[in-house]
Amino acid sequence: MSRTSRTSPSGFAVRTLDPLKDAELVHGWVTHPRAAFWLMQDARLQDVEREYMAISAAAHHDAYIGELDGVPVFLMERYDPAHVELVGLYEPEPGDIGMHFLVAPTDTPVHGFTRAVITAVMAHLFADPSVRRVVVEPDVRNEAVHALNEAVGFVPEREIQKPEKNALLSFCTREQFEAATAASATARSAA
């Protein structure tokens, strides 16, 4: 899998997560009350280091930090669903890539920021020409992320039972993402 760093048109830069350097930062994010669906509420710093060291060493799973103006603002994971997370839970197609993302907690939320983050995450994934479809499996109770997923073109397929949660398996093709972002841009310019 690609271990790149690049800047998206939205101004977000994405770099590979350094498990030791970034562990303290990410620990604060994944244990924050707003990150309950990340399922690491009780994680210790060492647990986070270990988790991301394992991801860093994995052949089919990568973690990234997203920055805006040099400030870390989101965590993104990219994985091959044929080998990680969804093995045996659906039939992967060539060009499928799995994704998780988490926006850093803040005391001063900015309207539309999380949507800008997921749009940047999707653009980053689709910048790889081998990616044809993004697969996600959020908790069925996470209504906020379902709305965000829909806004960037995801279509739910069905509920699946994972060991840690009941998840909503959803897919977004490159064409669905492009149509959703074009529709969003048209709506913004009309407003």
FIKELUM-107646 format. One line per field, with one value per residue: x, y, z of N, C-alpha, C in turn; residue in three letters; residue number from 1. Coordinates in pm, whole numbers, plus 50000, padded with zeros to 5 digits. Layout:
BEGIN
nu = [X_...]
nv = [Y_...]
nw = [Z_...]
cau = [X_...]
cav = [Y_...]
caw = [Z_...]
cu = [X_...]
cv = [Y_...]
cw = [Z_...]
res = [ala_...]
n = [NUM_...]
% end
This chain:
BEGIN
nu = [50085_50036_50256_50240_50279_50086_49936_49600_49350_49187_49348_49429_49689_49825_49992_50204_50134_50337_50407_50535_50604_50353_50178_50097_49944_49740_49636_49502_49297_49156_49062_48891_48565_48395_48483_48373_48280_48512_48610_48815_48814_48911_49178_49526_49820_50031_49886_49782_50020_50111_49902_49918_50178_50156_49981_50144_50340_50198_50106_49876_49741_49727_49807_49734_49802_49613_49666_49613_49728_49970_49890_49790_49482_49315_49272_49336_49267_49361_49278_49311_49032_49010_49192_49194_48985_48727_48725_48572_48321_48206_48209_48497_48584_48800_49005_48881_48895_48934_48828_48878_48805_48883_48805_48992_48923_48770_48731_48619_48423_48400_48164_48085_48338_48400_48279_48436_48674_48613_48566_48819_48961_48843_48911_49186_49209_49097_49282_49466_49497_49433_49228_48895_48662_48543_48515_48325_48256_48090_47965_47628_47478_47590_47481_47558_47793_47690_47532_47732_47879_47687_47669_47903_47872_47841_47667_47455_47473_47414_47353_47612_47758_48021_48301_48332_48118_47790_47764_47728_47757_47887_47927_48122_48168_48412_48278_48036_48132_48243_48008_47860_48024_48029_47760_47737_47911_47776_47540_47647_47745_47511_47393]
nv = [49882_50231_50469_50763_51122_51397_51700_51800_51939_52085_52196_52047_51851_51528_51293_51011_50841_50852_50610_50636_50909_51032_50914_51018_51243_51120_50948_51128_51202_50958_50874_51065_51178_51229_51051_50801_50595_50505_50316_50307_50416_50355_50320_50309_50518_50353_50146_50269_50336_50073_49972_50137_50091_49829_49861_50018_49834_49652_49487_49543_49763_50101_50406_50752_51100_51386_51720_52072_52369_52296_52200_51920_51765_51553_51194_50920_50601_50354_50059_49723_49558_49293_49165_49273_49372_49321_49061_48777_48886_49018_49012_49107_49337_49390_49674_49774_49959_50002_50231_50439_50726_51000_51298_51546_51630_51937_52252_52457_52421_52422_52507_52271_52163_51889_51764_51869_51743_51464_51473_51546_51320_51121_51219_51192_50911_50835_50951_50764_50574_50303_50259_50188_50178_50278_50137_50125_50065_50165_50188_50093_50264_50513_50777_51033_50996_50838_51022_51197_51020_50963_51217_51237_51047_50775_50462_50274_49921_49687_49567_49435_49192_49250_49148_49345_49521_49605_49672_49908_49827_49998_50150_50344_50451_50583_50740_50794_50947_51169_51271_51338_51533_51725_51797_51907_52126_52274_52335_52496_52713_52817_52915]
nw = [50000_49949_50090_50123_50109_50057_49931_49926_49699_49869_50054_50267_50399_50378_50565_50639_50937_51223_51444_51699_51730_51690_51869_52124_52055_51895_52086_52258_52087_52020_52263_52344_52447_52225_52040_52068_51900_51789_51949_52143_52394_52653_52615_52686_52655_52573_52456_52230_52096_52044_51885_51655_51577_51497_51281_51118_51053_50909_50605_50467_50565_50652_50824_50858_50916_50890_50800_50842_50736_50856_51102_51285_51215_51155_51160_50956_50829_50598_50437_50306_50226_50158_50309_50567_50837_50698_50613_50491_50534_50325_49964_49826_49563_49279_49321_49547_49849_50195_50454_50739_50936_51155_51305_51468_51807_51913_52083_51956_51722_51363_51127_50879_50867_50923_50710_50506_50572_50533_50262_50168_50252_50094_49840_49857_49871_49622_49457_49403_49127_49115_49288_49292_49435_49751_50070_50364_50713_50936_51275_51322_51476_51451_51347_51263_51114_50910_50771_50682_50520_50322_50210_50063_49873_49944_49947_50138_50186_50343_50680_50881_51097_51298_51502_51703_51672_51542_51213_50940_50624_50358_50034_49800_49484_49255_49065_49199_49411_49273_49153_49384_49505_49303_49295_49548_49527_49333_49473_49678_49531_49434_49657]
cau = [50000_50114_50289_50273_50236_50049_49838_49479_49303_49119_49449_49471_49804_49814_50123_50202_50140_50455_50348_50596_50593_50214_50095_50035_49840_49630_49575_49405_49183_49077_49002_48798_48426_48333_48537_48324_48267_48646_48623_48941_48792_48991_49314_49639_49913_50103_49793_49776_50149_50113_49804_49966_50299_50108_49930_50260_50412_50108_50115_49747_49675_49810_49745_49781_49758_49577_49701_49569_49826_50071_49832_49718_49338_49239_49336_49276_49323_49331_49307_49264_48927_49027_49287_49179_48855_48604_48750_48460_48195_48152_48295_48568_48605_48927_48997_48818_48983_48858_48867_48828_48859_48846_48842_49043_48826_48797_48635_48562_48389_48376_48058_48127_48476_48406_48247_48556_48771_48579_48586_48964_49000_48799_48994_49317_49198_49073_49401_49531_49416_49391_49110_48770_48549_48578_48428_48325_48174_48068_47864_47494_47423_47662_47400_47631_47884_47609_47496_47855_47907_47590_47700_48014_47836_47828_47537_47454_47431_47347_47417_47695_47801_48165_48321_48323_48003_47697_47812_47655_47847_47850_48023_48121_48254_48472_48173_47942_48200_48250_47873_47820_48100_47984_47628_47762_47970_47668_47452_47717_47755_47377_47350]
cav = [50000_50354_50545_50891_51248_51490_51803_51792_52070_52155_52253_51949_51768_51397_51230_50884_50851_50796_50553_50686_51055_51077_50836_51102_51322_51032_50900_51229_51200_50835_50855_51176_51130_51236_50942_50676_50490_50458_50200_50309_50507_50320_50288_50382_50565_50236_50072_50342_50312_49935_49960_50203_50022_49711_49909_50062_49716_49567_49497_49579_49863_50220_50515_50883_51220_51496_51850_52194_52473_52236_52157_51793_51783_51429_51063_50840_50468_50295_49916_49635_49480_49150_49111_49337_49426_49269_48928_48686_48956_49056_48968_49224_49350_49457_49819_49813_50004_50036_50359_50494_50860_51061_51439_51583_51705_52080_52328_52560_52357_52506_52448_52213_52115_51743_51729_51900_51638_51338_51498_51538_51179_51050_51265_51129_50770_50824_50997_50640_50527_50164_50256_50203_50186_50287_50055_50163_49979_50231_50138_50128_50371_50638_50847_51149_50953_50792_51141_51242_50924_50988_51346_51221_50948_50636_50398_50158_49794_49604_49556_49316_49175_49237_49108_49458_49609_49585_49776_49935_49814_50096_50162_50466_50442_50709_50816_50843_51055_51286_51326_51399_51657_51822_51845_51992_52251_52348_52387_52606_52833_52872_52975]
caw = [50000_49934_50211_50062_50170_49951_49965_49843_49654_49978_50143_50366_50366_50439_50581_50709_51083_51289_51567_51822_51735_51690_51962_52228_51987_51856_52210_52300_51995_52022_52396_52368_52448_52091_51957_52126_51798_51753_52037_52217_52506_52771_52572_52743_52554_52521_52370_52103_52030_51997_51775_51533_51535_51424_51152_51042_51007_50831_50459_50406_50651_50670_50901_50816_50986_50802_50857_50777_50772_50943_51229_51272_51237_51143_51149_50850_50805_50468_50449_50199_50290_50128_50406_50698_50879_50638_50559_50510_50559_50195_49855_49774_49419_49248_49336_49673_49957_50315_50512_50866_50961_51283_51313_51601_51888_51929_52163_51867_51595_51246_51045_50753_50870_50915_50571_50428_50601_50464_50119_50145_50269_49974_49728_49876_49833_49478_49384_49361_49015_49131_49375_49217_49526_49893_50154_50505_50799_51064_51367_51275_51559_51426_51247_51210_51007_50797_50693_50612_50414_50215_50146_49968_49771_49990_49943_50228_50126_50442_50810_50902_51236_51320_51643_51796_51650_51432_51123_50816_50511_50256_49925_49721_49367_49211_48997_49300_49483_49185_49140_49512_49528_49204_49340_49665_49478_49266_49577_49747_49444_49419_49785]
cu = [50089_50136_50336_50231_50203_49946_49721_49439_49237_49219_49493_49594_49788_49953_50107_50217_50268_50408_50407_50577_50448_50126_50026_49921_49718_49561_49470_49280_49095_49013_48905_48654_48358_48381_48488_48317_48403_48685_48758_48932_48883_49136_49416_49730_49987_50016_49787_49907_50152_50021_49860_50102_50260_50056_50046_50337_50329_50122_49989_49670_49772_49733_49812_49729_49728_49605_49639_49660_49929_50020_49757_49570_49255_49331_49262_49346_49272_49368_49252_49160_48930_49116_49266_49034_48732_48619_48632_48325_48130_48251_48366_48582_48741_48910_48925_48926_48894_48912_48802_48881_48804_48896_48886_48936_48869_48692_48567_48532_48362_48273_48115_48267_48485_48372_48366_48663_48736_48594_48734_49015_48964_48882_49133_49313_49183_49187_49484_49446_49370_49265_48986_48651_48601_48470_48438_48230_48154_47960_47726_47433_47484_47594_47473_47723_47806_47570_47617_47888_47815_47624_47814_47991_47823_47684_47543_47409_47353_47420_47496_47734_47951_48184_48296_48198_47912_47723_47723_47757_47799_47964_48009_48219_48311_48364_48071_48004_48205_48113_47831_47894_48062_47850_47645_47818_47865_47575_47515_47722_47618_47330_47397]
cv = [50124_50423_50682_51007_51341_51589_51791_51931_52152_52221_52161_51875_51637_51336_51100_50908_50784_50743_50607_50837_51102_51010_50924_51185_51235_50976_50999_51231_51078_50808_50968_51123_51134_51124_50805_50564_50440_50337_50191_50398_50480_50289_50373_50427_50447_50153_50137_50323_50172_49916_50018_50151_49897_49752_49949_49944_49628_49591_49554_49685_49978_50323_50646_50990_51324_51627_51962_52305_52421_52186_52025_51810_51657_51309_50988_50705_50419_50147_49839_49542_49331_49083_49162_49382_49350_49130_48836_48753_49012_49009_49089_49219_49413_49608_49866_49856_50041_50163_50380_50636_50913_51204_51470_51659_51851_52144_52435_52498_52460_52436_52397_52153_51964_51697_51759_51793_51510_51354_51489_51395_51101_51090_51203_50983_50754_50882_50877_50581_50382_50152_50284_50228_50190_50214_50107_50073_50045_50162_50182_50243_50508_50717_50967_51107_50897_50910_51196_51149_50946_51116_51335_51105_50804_50590_50277_50033_49710_49612_49426_49311_49153_49196_49222_49543_49554_49701_49789_49934_49906_50110_50295_50448_50581_50799_50873_50958_51181_51351_51398_51531_51765_51882_51940_52127_52337_52411_52505_52732_52896_52946_53117]
cw = [50000_50068_50166_50150_50055_50002_49871_49798_49764_50074_50253_50314_50442_50444_50657_50860_51132_51425_51697_51835_51752_51794_52066_52170_51958_51981_52261_52214_52015_52158_52432_52364_52310_51999_52007_52024_51747_51839_52108_52341_52626_52738_52649_52629_52490_52428_52232_52027_51968_51877_51646_51488_51454_51286_51062_50982_50915_50681_50396_50485_50671_50753_50862_50911_50879_50872_50775_50827_50873_51076_51207_51307_51215_51130_51040_50845_50671_50481_50329_50260_50256_50232_50549_50716_50827_50578_50594_50531_50433_50090_49795_49622_49396_49258_49460_49772_50076_50378_50647_50874_51093_51283_51456_51678_51901_52017_52078_51731_51485_51159_50912_50753_50853_50774_50480_50449_50525_50313_50084_50157_50142_49853_49736_49832_49683_49395_49338_49249_49027_49218_49291_49309_49669_49973_50297_50582_50935_51147_51318_51354_51530_51314_51186_51096_50888_50709_50617_50496_50295_50138_50045_49871_49816_49981_50036_50154_50225_50575_50815_51049_51240_51466_51741_51780_51542_51336_51000_50702_50399_50155_49855_49605_49338_49148_49097_49379_49398_49168_49268_49535_49426_49245_49458_49622_49409_49368_49650_49660_49422_49545_49802]
res = [met_ser_arg_thr_ser_arg_thr_ser_pro_ser_gly_phe_ala_val_arg_thr_leu_asp_pro_leu_lys_asp_ala_glu_leu_val_his_gly_trp_val_thr_his_pro_arg_ala_ala_phe_trp_leu_met_gln_asp_ala_arg_leu_gln_asp_val_glu_arg_glu_tyr_met_ala_ile_ser_ala_ala_ala_his_his_asp_ala_tyr_ile_gly_glu_leu_asp_gly_val_pro_val_phe_leu_met_glu_arg_tyr_asp_pro_ala_his_val_glu_leu_val_gly_leu_tyr_glu_pro_glu_pro_gly_asp_ile_gly_met_his_phe_leu_val_ala_pro_thr_asp_thr_pro_val_his_gly_phe_thr_arg_ala_val_ile_thr_ala_val_met_ala_his_leu_phe_ala_asp_pro_ser_val_arg_arg_val_val_val_glu_pro_asp_val_arg_asn_glu_ala_val_his_ala_leu_asn_glu_ala_val_gly_phe_val_pro_glu_arg_glu_ile_gln_lys_pro_glu_lys_asn_ala_leu_leu_ser_phe_cys_thr_arg_glu_gln_phe_glu_ala_ala_thr_ala_ala_ser_ala_thr_ala_arg_ser_ala_ala]
n = [1_2_3_4_5_6_7_8_9_10_11_12_13_14_15_16_17_18_19_20_21_22_23_24_25_26_27_28_29_30_31_32_33_34_35_36_37_38_39_40_41_42_43_44_45_46_47_48_49_50_51_52_53_54_55_56_57_58_59_60_61_62_63_64_65_66_67_68_69_70_71_72_73_74_75_76_77_78_79_80_81_82_83_84_85_86_87_88_89_90_91_92_93_94_95_96_97_98_99_100_101_102_103_104_105_106_107_108_109_110_111_112_113_114_115_116_117_118_119_120_121_122_123_124_125_126_127_128_129_130_131_132_133_134_135_136_137_138_139_140_141_142_143_144_145_146_147_148_149_150_151_152_153_154_155_156_157_158_159_160_161_162_163_164_165_166_167_168_169_170_171_172_173_174_175_176_177_178_179_180_181_182_183_184_185_186_187_188_189_190_191]
% end
